[in-house]
Amino acid sequence: MCTLEKRGRVFLLTLTGDDDHRLGPDLIAALRSALSTARKEALSDPGGAALVTAAQGRFFSNGFDLQWAKAAGSPSAAQARLESMVSLFAPVVADLLTLPMPTIAAITGHAAAAGFALAMSHDHVLMRGDRAVLYMSEMDLGLPFPDYFITLMKGKIVDPRTLRDVALGAMKIGGKEAKERGIVDKLYAGPEETLEAALKLGEELAGRGWVGSVYAETRKAAFPELCKAVGVADEKLTAASKL
């Protein structure tokens, strides 16, 4: 479902296969396991690191596994499964918020709903400009946003009109407009170029040799409401003695 490999000082987390990478319990668990491994390795070798998240195929991620939810057999059981995915995914956002290294999302395909949220949970967002689309589909599906999705969008989408269009308008946003609206940082011609650029940026950031614990605490301080929304503990900066 996903793989983690080390390329120099960069961890490459890849959602594998040609499906649409629906965030069901199994994939969520695999992502958390990969992020845990990257965290442990980075802390054991504090020379600087970065994480790049990418995906194979046409999709970065198409959100929660709604088919799995519907297969529960009744509306109430389907709702329970959906709520379980919402609860299970919040720690993934928390893991990325507390990861002791810079993080980069390489949007190499369409990113919708929770898949869009996964991308926005990274520090830097690069995107292919030729075909990929960003889309918060909840309004079209008649589903309420989880509270932490709203907090994430408010923290990462600065322009209130863009926030309106994404959350209330269910706008499908292509690469050029996503760059103009400040949702993504840079655009590239296709998936290969996007991944190559993300790995290069990751190597550059890892090369700064930043103290991972300081980086993580600074990120947490930058997004206090999001940390609270996904259950990240409010801890004191532990590396102050290094100043």
Backbone bond lengths (Angstrom), bond angles and torsions (degrees), N, CA, C in turn:
res aa  C-N    CA-C-N  psi(-1)  N-CA   C-N-CA  omega(-1)  CA-C   N-CA-C  phi
1 M - - - 1.462 - - 1.523 111.98 -
2 C 1.343 115.49 -35.90 1.463 119.68 173.06 1.518 108.06 -155.10
3 T 1.315 115.02 156.80 1.458 121.11 178.35 1.522 109.00 -128.47
4 L 1.330 115.37 155.69 1.460 121.73 174.54 1.515 107.73 -129.22
5 E 1.323 115.59 124.42 1.461 120.03 176.76 1.515 109.06 -133.92
6 K 1.315 115.92 158.56 1.452 122.03 -179.27 1.518 108.56 -107.77
7 R 1.315 116.53 122.60 1.459 122.34 175.42 1.513 107.86 -117.39
8 G 1.320 115.64 99.50 1.452 119.19 -172.90 1.518 109.48 65.71
9 R 1.316 116.35 -120.23 1.473 120.61 178.32 1.523 111.84 -101.14
10 V 1.334 116.38 11.57 1.467 120.64 -175.96 1.523 110.56 -111.01
11 F 1.319 115.74 127.82 1.459 121.61 171.45 1.527 107.91 -85.20
12 L 1.329 115.93 127.44 1.462 121.10 177.17 1.525 108.57 -109.10
13 L 1.318 115.62 112.44 1.460 123.01 178.01 1.530 107.18 -101.62
14 T 1.330 116.02 117.53 1.463 120.82 -174.33 1.519 110.73 -120.92
15 L 1.332 116.57 126.32 1.461 121.88 170.62 1.522 106.22 -79.33
16 T 1.312 116.82 117.23 1.461 121.13 -168.27 1.521 112.55 -98.18
17 G 1.345 115.28 156.13 1.451 121.85 176.45 1.513 112.27 101.23
18 D 1.326 115.60 172.50 1.462 121.94 -176.89 1.525 112.94 -101.86
19 D 1.342 117.11 10.77 1.460 119.44 178.27 1.520 110.05 -82.29
20 D 1.338 116.41 -168.53 1.465 117.70 -177.97 1.521 112.88 -99.63
21 H 1.343 116.19 16.84 1.465 121.83 170.83 1.529 111.96 52.48
22 R 1.322 114.73 53.33 1.459 119.96 177.30 1.527 110.10 -68.00
23 L 1.324 115.50 137.53 1.458 121.45 -174.90 1.524 110.55 -88.05
24 G 1.334 114.58 74.10 1.448 121.04 172.24 1.522 110.34 -88.58
25 P 1.318 117.83 179.44 1.466 120.64 -176.92 1.521 114.15 -55.46
26 D 1.332 117.80 -39.58 1.464 119.57 -176.97 1.522 112.02 -67.88
27 L 1.324 117.59 -45.89 1.463 119.70 179.29 1.522 111.07 -67.19
28 I 1.314 117.29 -39.15 1.467 120.10 177.45 1.524 110.10 -60.17
29 A 1.326 116.86 -44.15 1.461 120.51 178.55 1.527 111.04 -62.88
30 A 1.337 116.61 -39.87 1.463 120.21 179.37 1.525 111.06 -65.38
31 L 1.328 116.90 -40.63 1.467 120.35 177.39 1.525 110.72 -61.90
32 R 1.325 116.64 -45.05 1.469 119.82 -179.32 1.530 110.89 -63.93
33 S 1.313 117.18 -38.31 1.460 120.16 177.82 1.527 111.22 -63.75
34 A 1.332 116.54 -43.60 1.462 120.69 179.18 1.521 111.26 -64.07
35 L 1.319 117.19 -43.01 1.463 120.72 179.46 1.525 110.80 -65.80
36 S 1.323 117.18 -35.99 1.462 120.50 176.76 1.523 110.98 -64.06
37 T 1.317 116.42 -41.58 1.470 120.41 178.10 1.521 110.86 -63.23
38 A 1.330 116.89 -45.11 1.469 120.32 179.03 1.527 110.58 -61.46
39 R 1.330 116.68 -40.98 1.466 120.71 179.47 1.535 110.68 -61.02
40 K 1.326 116.10 -48.79 1.461 120.05 -177.21 1.521 111.71 -63.16
41 E 1.326 116.23 -43.16 1.464 119.52 -179.29 1.527 111.19 -66.45
42 A 1.325 116.98 -39.55 1.466 120.07 179.90 1.521 111.22 -65.78
43 L 1.312 116.66 -39.54 1.470 120.14 -179.32 1.519 111.64 -71.57
44 S 1.325 117.70 -27.84 1.467 120.63 179.61 1.526 112.07 -82.20
45 D 1.331 116.98 -16.23 1.471 121.66 -179.93 1.521 107.69 -135.52
46 P 1.341 117.82 80.81 1.472 121.88 -169.24 1.526 114.93 -78.90
47 G 1.313 118.20 38.91 1.457 120.02 -179.03 1.520 114.28 -89.76
48 G 1.321 117.09 4.47 1.462 120.90 -177.94 1.510 110.95 109.30
49 A 1.325 116.80 134.83 1.461 121.75 -178.60 1.520 109.37 -154.63
50 A 1.321 116.13 169.42 1.464 122.58 174.74 1.513 107.78 -152.47
51 L 1.329 115.59 160.57 1.464 121.73 178.15 1.516 109.64 -122.43
52 V 1.325 116.17 133.68 1.463 122.96 171.84 1.522 107.80 -117.14
53 T 1.333 116.74 130.04 1.460 121.68 175.27 1.520 108.90 -112.03
54 A 1.322 116.39 126.78 1.465 122.22 -179.79 1.522 108.16 -139.28
55 A 1.331 116.33 -179.23 1.462 120.92 -179.16 1.520 110.09 -148.43
56 Q 1.307 115.31 149.84 1.459 121.24 174.18 1.528 109.84 -86.66
57 G 1.330 115.34 155.47 1.455 119.68 174.44 1.521 113.82 84.39
58 R 1.345 115.57 -165.44 1.464 122.20 -173.46 1.521 113.54 -78.11
59 F 1.327 117.14 -16.78 1.456 120.66 -175.04 1.525 111.34 -116.98
60 F 1.318 115.39 139.41 1.469 120.38 164.67 1.521 107.03 -74.74
61 S 1.315 117.24 -55.37 1.466 123.57 168.40 1.518 108.11 -168.57
62 N 1.315 115.91 137.26 1.456 121.38 -178.12 1.530 112.39 -99.12
63 G 1.335 116.48 21.88 1.455 120.27 173.26 1.516 113.96 92.14
64 F 1.317 115.95 -163.39 1.453 121.31 -178.68 1.531 111.39 -64.48
65 D 1.322 115.09 156.16 1.463 121.39 -178.33 1.528 108.98 -82.22
66 L 1.315 116.24 84.76 1.454 121.05 -176.70 1.523 111.94 -70.23
67 Q 1.331 117.65 -28.77 1.463 119.76 177.49 1.526 110.52 -65.89
68 W 1.320 115.98 -39.56 1.468 119.62 176.22 1.518 110.32 -63.16
69 A 1.322 116.94 -39.57 1.462 120.33 178.17 1.528 110.53 -63.71
70 K 1.336 117.11 -46.55 1.462 120.93 -177.88 1.527 112.10 -66.22
71 A 1.322 116.60 -26.75 1.465 120.44 -179.00 1.522 112.76 -72.54
72 A 1.319 117.34 -2.25 1.466 120.88 -179.10 1.518 112.02 -66.03
73 G 1.347 117.57 -23.67 1.454 119.75 172.11 1.507 116.71 107.62
74 S 1.307 117.76 -13.57 1.463 120.82 177.82 1.514 108.58 -153.22
75 P 1.337 117.74 156.80 1.469 119.23 179.30 1.525 113.11 -57.56
76 S 1.317 117.47 -40.32 1.461 119.55 -178.69 1.526 111.55 -68.67
77 A 1.338 116.50 -38.94 1.460 119.79 178.27 1.525 110.75 -69.08
78 A 1.342 117.00 -37.11 1.461 120.46 176.98 1.528 110.46 -64.15
79 Q 1.324 116.31 -41.80 1.459 120.10 178.17 1.525 110.85 -62.87
80 A 1.321 116.81 -39.69 1.462 120.69 178.85 1.527 110.81 -63.26
81 R 1.341 116.33 -40.76 1.464 118.97 178.27 1.525 111.54 -66.22
82 L 1.335 116.93 -40.42 1.457 119.93 177.91 1.525 110.57 -62.49
83 E 1.319 116.47 -44.62 1.461 120.27 179.15 1.531 111.10 -63.14
84 S 1.325 116.48 -33.70 1.465 118.64 178.29 1.521 110.91 -66.35
85 M 1.346 117.55 -38.70 1.461 119.99 177.77 1.522 111.38 -66.78
86 V 1.333 116.64 -39.20 1.460 120.49 176.29 1.528 109.90 -58.60
87 S 1.334 116.60 -44.42 1.468 121.00 -179.60 1.522 111.63 -68.43
88 L 1.332 116.88 -39.41 1.456 120.75 -178.07 1.523 112.68 -70.38
89 F 1.334 116.54 -30.68 1.464 120.05 -176.18 1.528 112.39 -78.75
90 A 1.325 118.30 -28.27 1.468 120.45 -179.50 1.534 111.99 -54.60
91 P 1.333 120.39 -41.63 1.464 119.42 177.12 1.529 114.21 -64.64
92 V 1.339 118.03 -24.51 1.462 119.38 174.70 1.525 109.65 -64.70
93 V 1.335 116.42 -44.45 1.464 120.59 175.61 1.525 109.69 -61.09
94 A 1.324 116.57 -42.35 1.466 120.66 178.45 1.528 111.02 -62.81
95 D 1.336 117.03 -41.01 1.464 120.35 178.33 1.526 111.08 -59.50
96 L 1.330 116.38 -43.22 1.462 119.90 -179.89 1.522 111.72 -69.57
97 L 1.326 117.21 -34.87 1.462 120.69 177.55 1.525 112.25 -65.10
98 T 1.316 116.47 -30.89 1.464 120.63 -174.60 1.519 113.25 -105.64
99 L 1.321 118.18 2.23 1.458 120.85 -178.50 1.534 109.68 -65.17
100 P 1.322 118.18 131.87 1.470 120.65 -174.10 1.524 113.51 -83.21
101 M 1.321 115.74 53.50 1.465 120.88 179.03 1.527 108.13 -170.33
102 P 1.319 119.02 158.75 1.464 121.05 173.31 1.526 110.61 -63.98
103 T 1.332 115.71 147.91 1.464 121.26 -179.48 1.524 110.11 -125.44
104 I 1.317 115.46 143.43 1.463 122.15 -176.64 1.528 108.94 -134.49
105 A 1.313 116.93 126.78 1.458 121.27 172.61 1.518 108.74 -96.03
106 A 1.319 116.75 125.41 1.456 122.38 175.06 1.528 106.58 -103.60
107 I 1.325 116.46 96.92 1.463 120.77 -176.95 1.522 108.14 -79.63
108 T 1.323 114.19 95.31 1.458 121.02 -175.46 1.529 112.09 -96.72
109 G 1.335 116.89 2.83 1.455 122.33 178.12 1.512 109.85 -162.91
110 H 1.318 116.99 -174.37 1.462 120.76 -176.91 1.536 111.01 -60.11
111 A 1.333 115.65 141.73 1.457 121.65 177.47 1.519 108.31 -129.99
112 A 1.336 116.36 115.65 1.462 120.76 -175.86 1.522 110.66 -127.31
113 A 1.339 115.39 146.82 1.455 123.01 173.12 1.536 110.81 51.64
114 A 1.331 117.93 -121.21 1.461 120.00 -179.08 1.529 111.89 -62.16
115 G 1.337 117.44 -26.28 1.455 120.08 174.94 1.521 111.76 -67.11
116 F 1.326 115.96 -38.60 1.465 121.72 174.47 1.527 108.73 -64.98
117 A 1.333 117.02 -42.39 1.462 121.02 178.65 1.526 110.85 -62.61
118 L 1.330 116.94 -38.94 1.461 120.60 177.47 1.520 110.52 -59.14
119 A 1.324 117.36 -45.94 1.459 120.72 179.56 1.528 111.10 -62.42
120 M 1.341 116.79 -44.93 1.465 120.25 -178.01 1.522 113.33 -67.90
121 S 1.319 117.36 -15.79 1.458 120.71 179.37 1.519 112.04 -76.02
122 H 1.318 118.03 -6.67 1.459 122.42 177.21 1.526 110.92 -89.54
123 D 1.334 115.68 161.94 1.464 120.87 -179.80 1.523 112.37 -72.63
124 H 1.301 116.42 -39.11 1.469 122.88 -178.19 1.522 107.85 -125.19
125 V 1.332 115.76 142.63 1.464 120.35 -179.15 1.526 108.91 -129.83
126 L 1.323 115.91 115.70 1.457 122.99 175.45 1.527 107.83 -109.57
127 M 1.332 116.81 150.18 1.464 119.20 -172.12 1.519 111.09 -145.41
128 R 1.312 115.95 143.85 1.458 119.69 171.51 1.532 107.89 -71.93
129 G 1.305 116.40 137.96 1.450 119.51 -173.70 1.504 115.11 -97.79
130 D 1.343 117.75 -2.47 1.452 118.27 -172.74 1.522 113.89 -89.57
131 R 1.369 118.10 -38.52 1.461 118.21 -172.29 1.528 114.57 -137.47
132 A 1.294 119.91 -24.74 1.459 121.74 -172.25 1.532 111.69 -66.59
133 V 1.329 115.07 149.04 1.463 122.44 -179.84 1.525 109.26 -131.73
134 L 1.324 115.76 140.69 1.463 122.80 173.28 1.526 108.08 -102.44
135 Y 1.348 116.24 139.34 1.466 118.11 -171.36 1.521 109.86 -160.35
136 M 1.318 116.41 121.00 1.451 121.39 169.24 1.527 107.45 -95.20
137 S 1.319 116.06 104.41 1.465 121.80 -168.05 1.526 114.39 -89.18
138 E 1.320 117.96 -1.72 1.462 120.16 -171.83 1.526 113.27 -56.02
139 M 1.320 117.98 -43.24 1.457 120.14 -177.83 1.535 110.81 -63.01
140 D 1.323 116.12 -41.25 1.462 119.82 179.05 1.520 112.15 -67.98
141 L 1.321 116.75 -28.95 1.459 120.98 -178.97 1.523 112.69 -88.96
142 G 1.326 116.89 -6.93 1.457 120.33 -178.08 1.516 113.52 72.89
143 L 1.340 116.20 30.75 1.461 121.38 -178.94 1.524 110.06 -113.41
144 P 1.324 118.28 137.13 1.460 119.88 176.26 1.522 110.56 -73.36
145 F 1.305 116.30 149.78 1.460 120.59 175.26 1.523 110.04 -74.00
146 P 1.312 117.82 137.46 1.464 119.10 166.97 1.532 109.25 -58.50
147 D 1.302 116.87 146.89 1.463 120.12 -177.55 1.525 111.87 -56.03
148 Y 1.328 116.54 -40.48 1.465 117.63 -176.56 1.523 112.27 -72.34
149 F 1.350 118.59 -21.43 1.462 120.15 172.62 1.529 109.76 -64.83
150 I 1.323 116.74 -45.12 1.464 120.54 178.67 1.524 110.18 -60.57
151 T 1.318 116.92 -45.01 1.466 120.86 179.56 1.520 110.89 -62.66
152 L 1.328 116.76 -40.60 1.464 120.96 177.78 1.519 110.60 -62.54
153 M 1.328 116.98 -46.93 1.463 119.71 -179.68 1.521 111.70 -63.18
154 K 1.323 117.23 -41.14 1.468 120.80 178.83 1.524 111.09 -64.45
155 G 1.331 117.09 -32.91 1.456 120.38 179.63 1.509 113.77 -77.25
156 K 1.332 116.92 -28.71 1.458 120.47 -173.38 1.529 114.21 -106.67
157 I 1.337 117.96 -19.11 1.467 121.26 179.37 1.521 107.29 -110.71
158 V 1.317 116.27 103.75 1.467 121.45 -170.15 1.526 112.22 -75.89
159 D 1.314 117.40 -41.08 1.465 121.58 -176.09 1.526 110.20 -73.69
160 P 1.339 119.13 120.93 1.465 120.66 -177.69 1.532 113.55 -63.10
161 R 1.331 117.65 -29.82 1.465 119.51 178.41 1.530 111.17 -70.37
162 T 1.325 115.56 -37.33 1.455 118.75 176.16 1.523 110.70 -67.93
163 L 1.323 117.00 -40.35 1.464 120.58 175.84 1.525 110.47 -59.31
164 R 1.325 116.45 -42.19 1.473 120.45 176.48 1.515 111.25 -60.56
165 D 1.327 116.70 -47.01 1.459 120.59 -176.76 1.528 111.92 -65.68
166 V 1.339 116.21 -37.07 1.462 120.36 -179.66 1.525 111.06 -72.97
167 A 1.337 116.79 -50.34 1.462 120.61 -173.07 1.528 112.81 -82.78
168 L 1.325 116.89 -46.73 1.466 120.62 -175.19 1.524 113.07 -93.59
169 G 1.328 116.60 -23.53 1.455 120.33 -177.53 1.504 114.78 -100.53
170 A 1.352 117.69 -7.11 1.469 121.35 -178.70 1.526 111.10 47.81
171 M 1.328 116.08 41.24 1.457 120.92 -177.30 1.527 111.11 -72.59
172 K 1.317 116.52 135.74 1.455 122.04 172.53 1.525 107.32 -90.01
173 I 1.309 115.57 117.73 1.458 120.94 -169.92 1.528 109.88 -113.64
174 G 1.306 116.33 119.12 1.457 122.13 176.10 1.512 111.70 -77.74
175 G 1.316 115.59 174.25 1.454 120.64 -173.92 1.515 114.82 -59.22
176 K 1.346 117.32 -46.76 1.458 120.74 -176.77 1.524 110.75 -59.98
177 E 1.327 116.63 -46.03 1.457 119.57 -179.29 1.522 111.19 -70.78
178 A 1.329 117.50 -35.76 1.459 120.43 177.86 1.525 110.86 -61.47
179 K 1.330 116.31 -37.94 1.470 120.31 176.80 1.521 110.20 -68.98
180 E 1.328 118.04 -44.78 1.459 121.26 -179.16 1.519 111.88 -62.78
181 R 1.329 117.02 -34.20 1.459 121.64 -178.39 1.528 112.73 -86.95
182 G 1.313 117.77 -0.82 1.456 121.23 176.06 1.513 114.83 79.79
183 I 1.335 118.06 15.41 1.464 120.41 178.59 1.522 110.46 -78.11
184 V 1.333 116.44 -37.66 1.463 120.73 176.69 1.518 108.50 -118.43
185 D 1.331 114.89 159.81 1.461 119.94 -174.94 1.527 113.06 -87.48
186 K 1.335 116.07 -45.04 1.466 119.78 -177.02 1.520 109.82 -146.36
187 L 1.342 115.15 156.09 1.451 122.65 178.73 1.515 110.29 -115.72
188 Y 1.350 114.53 150.87 1.456 120.37 178.51 1.524 109.02 -138.06
189 A 1.319 115.92 162.78 1.460 120.59 -168.94 1.519 113.59 -62.78
190 G 1.315 117.98 -39.24 1.458 120.97 -175.89 1.508 110.70 -156.79
191 P 1.334 118.35 -172.93 1.464 121.24 -175.88 1.520 113.67 -64.80
192 E 1.321 117.41 -39.85 1.468 119.78 -179.37 1.515 110.97 -64.70
193 E 1.327 115.64 -43.76 1.467 119.56 -179.79 1.532 110.87 -66.30
194 T 1.336 116.35 -37.27 1.461 120.10 179.60 1.518 110.83 -64.90
195 L 1.316 117.09 -45.78 1.459 120.75 179.42 1.523 111.16 -65.10
196 E 1.326 116.66 -42.42 1.467 120.29 179.23 1.527 110.41 -59.98
197 A 1.333 116.78 -43.95 1.459 120.72 179.77 1.536 111.33 -65.60
198 A 1.331 116.22 -38.65 1.467 119.82 179.43 1.526 111.16 -65.00
199 L 1.325 116.75 -42.01 1.459 120.31 178.54 1.530 111.02 -65.76
200 K 1.325 115.90 -38.78 1.470 119.42 177.56 1.516 110.68 -64.09
201 L 1.332 117.05 -45.28 1.460 120.33 177.84 1.523 110.20 -62.44
202 G 1.332 116.70 -41.62 1.458 119.58 178.31 1.514 112.27 -59.46
203 E 1.328 117.10 -42.13 1.466 120.85 179.30 1.532 110.41 -65.42
204 E 1.329 116.03 -39.88 1.466 119.05 178.16 1.527 111.50 -63.37
205 L 1.323 116.61 -43.92 1.460 120.18 -179.31 1.520 111.25 -69.25
206 A 1.330 116.84 -40.32 1.462 119.68 177.42 1.521 110.98 -63.10
207 G 1.334 115.60 -33.80 1.453 120.56 -179.61 1.521 114.56 -67.10
208 R 1.323 116.64 -13.44 1.468 118.89 176.92 1.524 111.92 -71.34
209 G 1.312 116.48 -17.57 1.461 120.47 176.30 1.520 114.21 66.79
210 W 1.312 116.93 30.01 1.464 119.98 -178.37 1.529 111.02 -66.59
211 V 1.321 115.64 149.27 1.461 121.68 175.85 1.530 108.24 -71.70
212 G 1.314 116.11 119.52 1.447 120.52 -173.01 1.513 114.16 -59.01
213 S 1.335 117.09 -41.94 1.460 119.85 -178.77 1.525 111.26 -65.25
214 V 1.336 116.69 -36.16 1.461 120.08 177.51 1.523 110.27 -67.34
215 Y 1.328 116.11 -42.12 1.463 119.78 179.24 1.525 110.52 -60.07
216 A 1.325 116.24 -46.09 1.464 120.25 -178.62 1.527 111.64 -63.96
217 E 1.328 117.05 -43.12 1.460 119.94 -179.83 1.525 111.59 -66.21
218 T 1.328 116.56 -35.14 1.464 120.15 178.59 1.521 110.56 -68.46
219 R 1.319 116.68 -40.28 1.463 120.47 176.22 1.530 110.43 -61.50
220 K 1.306 116.31 -44.20 1.462 120.27 178.68 1.529 110.79 -60.61
221 A 1.328 116.74 -40.78 1.464 120.24 179.65 1.520 111.56 -65.89
222 A 1.342 116.54 -28.51 1.466 120.63 -179.28 1.526 112.08 -75.42
223 F 1.330 116.91 -24.05 1.466 120.80 -176.92 1.535 110.49 -130.66
224 P 1.319 117.76 61.36 1.471 119.78 -175.35 1.526 113.49 -63.86
225 E 1.326 117.51 -38.31 1.461 119.70 -178.95 1.528 111.26 -67.46
226 L 1.325 116.65 -39.20 1.455 120.18 178.21 1.525 110.29 -67.07
227 C 1.326 116.70 -41.40 1.466 119.81 176.63 1.525 110.75 -57.09
228 K 1.318 115.63 -45.47 1.461 120.28 179.50 1.525 110.55 -62.70
229 A 1.319 116.97 -40.74 1.458 121.30 -175.97 1.526 112.95 -65.65
230 V 1.348 116.91 -30.76 1.464 119.91 -178.73 1.526 112.53 -105.83
231 G 1.333 116.50 10.96 1.458 120.39 171.52 1.512 115.91 81.45
232 V 1.326 118.15 25.02 1.460 120.47 176.00 1.524 108.82 -78.78
233 A 1.317 115.98 128.65 1.460 120.85 -177.61 1.518 110.53 -66.81
234 D 1.318 115.65 145.78 1.457 122.12 176.94 1.513 108.69 -88.01
235 E 1.342 115.80 99.64 1.451 121.04 -176.63 1.515 110.59 -114.73
236 K 1.313 115.13 153.67 1.458 120.54 178.62 1.524 109.97 -73.95
237 L 1.329 115.44 153.00 1.451 120.44 175.45 1.514 109.02 -64.84
238 T 1.331 117.79 123.14 1.454 121.46 -173.38 1.520 113.65 -92.97
239 A 1.321 117.46 -9.87 1.460 119.66 -175.03 1.524 112.75 -104.88
240 A 1.336 117.61 18.02 1.459 120.12 -177.28 1.517 111.65 -60.72
241 S 1.314 117.20 -28.33 1.456 120.29 -178.56 1.522 112.41 -67.14
242 K 1.329 116.78 -15.67 1.464 119.77 -178.84 1.522 112.21 -81.80
243 L 1.352 117.32 -10.43 1.459 119.70 -177.68 1.506 111.91 -73.89
